[in-house]
Amino acid sequence: MGTRFHPPAWIVPPAALGLLVGAYFLAQADVHAAACIYLVAALGGAGALTFVVFRGRRRLGLAWRLCALGFAVWACGDLAWLLHDAFGVKTATQTVENGLYLAAYPFLTAGLLAMLVHRRVRVETVFRQLLDAAVLLVSGFCAFWLFYGDHVLAGHGHAFSLVYPLLDLVNAALVARLVFGSGRWPVSYRLLAISLGVIFGADLGWRIMLANGTYTVNSWINTPYMAAYLLGAAAALHPSALDVEGFVRSSDWSDRGSEIWRRLIVLAVVAAVPGVVMLFSSGRVDDVDDRAVLAASVILIPLLVIARGADLVRVLRRVAAESDAAGRRIAAIIEANPLAISVIGADSRVRGWNPAAERLTGYHRDDVLGNETPVVRWENPDRVRAMVASALAGEQPDAVEERFFRRDGSPVDARLFAAGLSDSEVVVMWEDVTRERRHEVEMHELARTDLLTGLPNLVRFEEELASAERDGAESDWIALFDIDSFRSVNDSVGQRGGDEVLRGLAAVLGSELPPGSLLARFSGDEFAVLLREIDVRAATELAERLIRRARDYRLLRPGALTVDLTMSGGLAQLAPDVGAEAALARADDALHEAKRLGKNRLESWSPAIEAGDAVRVWSPIIKDALADDRIELFLQPIVSLDDSGPRVFEALCRLRMPDGTLAGAAEFIEAAEELGLVGHIDRVMLAKCAAAIAGSDGVRIFVNVSGQSFHDRAFLRLLEATVASLPPRSIGIEVTERMALGNRAAAAFSLSRLIDAGAVVAIDDFGLGFTSFGELASLPCHLIKIPAELADTSGHGVAADTVARALADVAHAYGKGVVIEGVETAEGDARARALGIEYGQGWHYGRPVPADSADLGGTRLMVA
């Protein structure tokens, strides 16, 4: 689609002017029609100018406001004149006309003077500008007096005959001073000045025609008036009027010398006007007053011009002196500046070269001045040329950092700035940033290096991994190594000795690697190796050799023990279908597998150890759940098969996932144990169970205690205090058979204290360990729980039924109660009762429900 043309608003008045002029001349035969067209132009132009200046969106200055008021008052005078002369309205008298016209002059003259004040700069004062206008006024008045003065005086015998021409001449002189004066003014100001000049010129013509008796209402002299109104409106609507004040502040006065010469020439030409008039009009000069006026003008005006010319010459000398002084100051600043500075002309030749540039580049001034740039050899000269060209074009280019070569060939990193001195010169400043760049490189390398061993650190290793991933190689490998039980090394030889071990081991491992490999230190006792372009057999052999070298390493210190080390490792392939992050995670999983299988060994990643990812995956989930209180208490009933005793429940742990789903304990407890977080979970569950018991009546809840918590003295003290704070036998403690019989003496002591505090103790998973039935006699507990693996209550497993009966009989023989788990059917319930077992647990009696949904009140739990 083509682009539509949208003309600016200021085009509308001139376009309307053409239509009005054409219509005006067509209406010459009808005086009233011509008068109406004139009124449309006058009132429309003056109204548009006044509205834009006072009510529009533009904030124009004082000169615009004064001129707008003058136009408005003048238009009112025209309205009174046309009503009186064209339409014969008696109330619009000549007195009203003249009063309105005279009232407009102060506004217009003040507006012109305000425009002159805006143009004031240091070399031009208001007095000097008015002096120039006076020269123009006297010169123009001479010509006017000679040819039309007598007619004006003769035409009307009152003061208005001379007042109007003199006011018009004064303002016309001010307009001329604005038009031919200095500065590159915006179009809006020039349009406004031209409109004022047109209206004053038209008024002079009208007065002369009026004095000669040749004026009619539909005379052609009315057309310039119409043009003046419309040009004033166009000036206010012009886009350049939006920023006239900013234009004045930003005007470039650097060419003041040539401006003064132009003004002097114009004044000299104007001064010759009276003499020329007198020379070519001798036949008309027959009046004594005319001769006196001309003679005075011929003498007075040259004297004024000479005085003004002398003043302008003094100003010109001062401008030149200031320019020379400024040049010397700039030269001194350039010479003394510690930055290398060169001045380049529009012809691309060097015009300035300071001592700092000589020292920095090795090129003497005489070798550079007058030569085309770049004289110095740059690594990328096009960027330097582009920066200089941008500055010459008047733009402010950004700083450029480039490398150049000194005269002796040594490289230097430099930062360049460029700025325009004038339309034909650019100053380029450059500073040596070689040391700064070297420091940045050193800091960059320092941030990617391990300070203790000097090896690359994790940041550098990840960069190399990303590079290998981009290369898409299929035979790259990642090996992670961790020193086994490094804390014991620090305990035996101290922190400094441990650091010495790490440095020595890093040197040993690095000596075994082939070229192209990368050894890095990840953390305190963990190293990583990136093997490039090597097959699986060679990668495995190399990783195993590194483990052997770590095992053979010895730290011998005088007066200290010999330090022996072992190291575990995990190996994974960096393949195109396996990203760097995934490969690193696989190597970490393989390392954990090696630790789990006994340490001092290497494990390669395979899908068989994918489950090892569980610890890494569950770590943030469990930590966030603990922080956000998303570990929830569920309760499952344990039913008395003889329908007696209190309401009993087992506390089961659930984890609320971020998406709202629930994860059972079997999914995350093993990972929590690996992460050392199961103790935190035990504390949360204990607190929730205690709250549930405290808020109910006659209920008992069994809490599972993990092995980590059972061997934690602080947790046992907390557990004992919690049991003591609750009603007796309202809380049950479940520990596994392995926990209870693994260290029987310590377990017996802890369980006895809990029983004394008021807890009911149950041994969970009884029979899976089969340590000894005899141990049960002296083990402090109230109940044993036969797990579902041994209690086949379906009736189909004869052996399981025999085992369950034997376990129940032994427990009863030692005075212990029995809970059978996994009862899911009515048939299973009947077989449990047939075995003489006291309690049953399973989905047949009730599924686990949230603690706030379980019936802990007075109503007995119903069997599901």
Buried (B, 14 or more C-beta within 10 A) or exposed (E): EEEEEEEEBBEBBBEBBEEBBEBBEEBEEEBEBBBBBBBBBBBBBBBBBBEBBBEBEBEBBEBBBBBBBBBBBBBBBBBBBBBBBBEEEEEBEEEBBBBBBBBBBBBBBBBBBBBBEBBEEEBBEEEBBBBBBBBBBBBBBBBBBBBBBBBBEEBBEEEBBBBBBEBBBBBBBBBBBBBBBBBEBBBBBBBBBBBBBBBBBBBBBBBBBBBEEEBEBBBEBBBBBBBBBBBBBBBBBBEBBBBBEEBBEEBEEEBBBEBBEBBBEBBBEBBBBBBEBBEEBEEEBEEEEBEEBBEEBBEBBBEBBEEBBEBBEEBBEEBEEEEEEEEEEBEEEBEEBEBBBBBBBEEBBBBBBBBBBBEBBBBEBEBBBEEEBBBBEBEEBEBBBBBBBBBBEEEEBEEBEBBBBBEEEEEBBBBBBBEBBEEEBBBBBBBBBBEEBEEEEEEEEEEBBBEBBEBBBBEBBBEBBEEBBEEEBEBBBBBBBBBBEBEEBBEBBEEEBBBBBBBBBBEBBBEBBEEEBBBBBBEEBBBBBBBBBBEEEBBBEBBBBBBEBBBEBEBEEEEEEEBEBBBBBBBBBBBEEBBBEEBBBBBBBBBBBBBBEEBBBBBBBEEEBEEBBBBBEBBEBBBEBBEEEBBBBBBBBBBBBEEEBEBBBBBBBBBBBEEEEEBEBEBBBBBBBBBEBBBBBBBBBBEBBBEBBEEBEEBBBBBBBBBBBBBBEEBBEBBBEBBBEBBEBBBBBBBBBEBBBBEBEEBBEBBEBBBEBBBBBBBBBBBBBEBEBEBBEEBBBBBBBBBBEBBBBBEEBEEBBEBBBEBBEBBBEBEBBBBBBBBBBEEBBEBBBEBEBBBBBBBBBBEBBEBEEBBBEEEEBEEE
